[in-house]
Structure formats: C-alpha cells, structure tokens
Amino acid sequence: MPIDRRWLPLNALRAFEAVGRHLSFTAAANALLVSQSAVSRHVIGLERLLGVQLLERRPHQLRLTPAGRMLLPVVTKSYDRLEQVLNEIVSEEGRFRRLLKVAMPTTFAHHLAVPILRELRQALPEVILEVDSRPPANPAARDADLAVVYAPPRVTDLVSDLLWQVRLTPVCHPALAERFAGTDLPTFLAANELLHVRLDGRPRHHVWERFALQQGLTGLRVDRGLVFDTASLASRYAQSGEGVAILDPVLFADELARGDLAQPFDVWLEEGYGYYLTLHPDDLGDEAVALFRSWLIRRFAADAGRAAAGEDAGGAVVRLDGTRNGRT
C-alpha cells in the first residue's frame, strides 16, 4: 500500500536521519535532545512501516542497509531544504531569496563559471548560488540542487540537459607550434610530450588512444607523458612551453584568444562526451531550479548559435602551416 503524505512519519524520519548521519543511536539522541530509547523506537517503527530494515545492527557498530542508503540522502536533503527556507523567511522577513547549490567540474568552474555566474546575478538577483567544484563532480554523492557533469550520453533517473557536445583538439604553447612549423601531425606529436587528463573509469591514456585511433596514427606511442587530474592543470603545463594537451577549445577560448595556447592542427576527437546539466525530477517544480535551468540552457544555446553562424568566440588559432583561422 503506497504511503500517503498525510501520514508521513516525520518524527521517525528525523530520528532515522540523525542515526544515519551519525551511525550512532547515542549521538543521534544527543543531537535531537531526546532519549536514546525514543530514537530507537522511532527507527524501529519506520522499519516496520516500510517492511524493510534500514540499519544493520552489529555489536558496537551500525551500518546502513541498501534501503537505508537510498532513503538517507533524500531525507537529509528534505530537512536541509525545510531548515533553509524557514531560516530565510525569518531572516528576510518575507523577502524571499533562494539559495541554490550547484555542483560542477573543476575546469568548468574555473574557466566558465565566473563570467556565467556574474551574468546570472544580474538576470536572477533573487537567487543566491553556492558552487561546489570539488573533484570529482558526482551529483549522486552531493547535497546539490543541480550539477553540471562531463559525461557520455547515458540513461539515468536524473533529468539531463545537454549544454554542448565536446570536441577535443591538440593544443600547445604558440612557441612550440612555431618551433615545429612545417611538420605534419604524426611528426609533431611523436616529437613532443603528451599531456593526459584522467577520466573516471577510463585508462589514464584513454583520450590520446582514442584520438590516435580516429586519426589513423597507428605508430604513435601514447603511453608516455604527464597525467593530470583536471584539464586546467594540463592547460597550465602546456602554457609553460612544453607538452601537447588534447582539450576542449570552448573551455579554453580565452587562452586561445590571448595567445597563451595555440591549436596547431585542425583535427578533432569526437567521442560523444558533453557537458550536461542534471537535476532530480522532483526538483523540476522548484521555481529557483527552473529559473536557473532555463537561463543556463538559453545561455549555452546562444553561444552555440553564434558558433554556428561563424562568429569568432575563441580568437585566432596558430597553425603549423603558418595560417591563422578563427575557431570558436
């Protein structure tokens, strides 16, 4: 029989949330300022209502069961949201300002978030943003209202909006490109250090391996060079004057425009990865989430439109054949 919201066991859920957070009945009771026996009774009652065990009770140890791990983040987020809104109502005396928590990859945050969020403050002054850019971006493990994730297309329980499809290309310092002027792609890559960016669940040389395969570079050794956790670090190393990184020029448009980086060849790796805005379906009705979502989608749709029209958003690109082409 489905559980009706009219009969939600709020005290039991609060007791379970405290126990799940502390993994201790004693600590939960102290946090809630109630007796340990009361906390225990509430949790047992909730387990009986659901017909499943939420906690695995061992001597001197508590562990969440799979059902408990599923329930805990939902309850925690719900109580956090209630606490936040109630405090906002009290502190703002009815002048509503919504705090929105957004998780995003480190490189995205460093290279795009600052100008984007500056624009957002003007477009949505009633929304206060809290940005979490700790690597790795994993919305399932975070208390975030929305998350920007770098991933291939996949089917999940989350709502996913594609911001842009990523196309990677080799980049390096302009002086390095000039030093090898007139050489072809295989010679250039074989003579220089390859800079790798680690992807979760992939071998550390995966991106260069895929690039070599798509370009038919059968003789290129990709198991060499430095490995970095983020594209930002790989970019910084390339800007020091050594090494070739394979990066997304959308993220590094400013560096290309300033001449800190150069794109020596008009070659690309398209593997299906993209940047997606993700959120839980239950949050679609949240006004602040809906405003942020629609604004961000429009923002990147406008950039895509300018790119399709041929506008130069990324500055001049130095080629090894001596030409200079615009590239978004």
Secondary structure by P-SEA (a helix, b strand, c coil): ccccccccaaaaaaaaaaaaacccaaaaaaaacccaaaaaaaaaaaaaaacccccccccccccccaaaaacaaaaaaaaaaaaaaaaaaaaaccbbbbbbbbbbcaaaaaccaaaaaaaaaaacccbbbbbbcccccccccccccbbbbbcccccccbbbbbcbbbbbbbbccaaaaaaaccccaaaaaaabbbbbbbccccccaaaaaaaaaaacccccccccccccccaaaaaaaaaccbbbbbcccccaaaaaaaccccccccbbbbccbbbbbbbbccccccaaaaaaaaaaaaaaaaaaaaaaaccccccbbbbcccbbbbcc
